[in-house]
Amino acid sequence: MYRSKGRWLQAVCLIVLLYVVPGHAQDNEKLFGPKEKPKMRKGFLLMGNAEGDIPGGDLAKEFGNNLRLGPGLVYKTESNWLFGAKCDFITGNLVKVDSLCYNVRDKYSGFNGKLLEFINSDGQREGVPVYERGYLIGLQAGKIISNSKLHPDNGWVLMTSAGFIQHKIDIFNSTKDIQQIRGVNLKGYDRLTNGSYIDQYLGYIYFSKTQLVNFTLGLDALFAVTQDQRAYLYDVMHSDSKQRLDMMFGIRAGWIFAIFKRKSEELNFE
């Protein structure tokens, strides 16, 4: 009997709550007005990007996979448009140019894409590492396509960047005791190449409420029209003035430090 009374009492309390709580919420809305939906914010975004790339086109004939690291500065409008600039440093540790320094390196040594061997000024065999090195700098613009009314700054982001790109083979002669690849001689082997590029990025961008965890992650594709800038290549004994098409395809991740402009109504006064 006491159990049945307890169940009835629980049912009555539940019904009262169902009626009272919505009514109380409506009273609050009458007093303070309906809760305003969050709006898109505007301000500057300081970005640190890291990207792993697979090369394509003429670039794949010279280098293996590479890594891009660099900063970016973007201004975000209240309508989620993005405008800014970026700079990436390009690095890799595999060179595929089999003829590299063929005429001056030790003829009894092979080349595995990472180390060249020479006979130095003391008559000793010396290994010299080789790397891919380069950079790009350009302007960028894009748009965030929001997928949440509660978080309008978050969503899919499409960015386009265009500017200048340069890369070369870094023959790292740290001891400077190999005359064949010192000074002006080195320029005949490094394949210094530059030109213009366009870069497309599609990913997702996220801003936390506290602004402490902001990031982006997505896919990137770069296309560049470039040309070798050296007048003569010593190892192959001819110039290379043909136009090139260099490509990179990769995954980009970026950490964002957001400096959003605060509205006057968001400030609290005591």
Secondary structure, 3 states (H helix, E strand, C coil): CHHHHHHHHHHHHHHHHHHHHHHHHHHHHHHHCCCCCCCCCCEEEEEEEEEEEEEEECHHHHECCEEEEEEEEEEECCCCEEEEEEEEEEEECCECCCCCCCCCCCCCCCCCCCEEEEECCCCCEEEEEEEEEEEEEEEEEEEEEECCCCCCCCEEEEEEEEEEEEEEEEECCCCCCCHHHCCHHHHCCCCCEEEEEEEEEEEEEEECCCCCCEEEEEEEEEEEEEEECCCCECCCCECCCCEEEEEEEEEEEEEEEEEECCCHHHCCCC
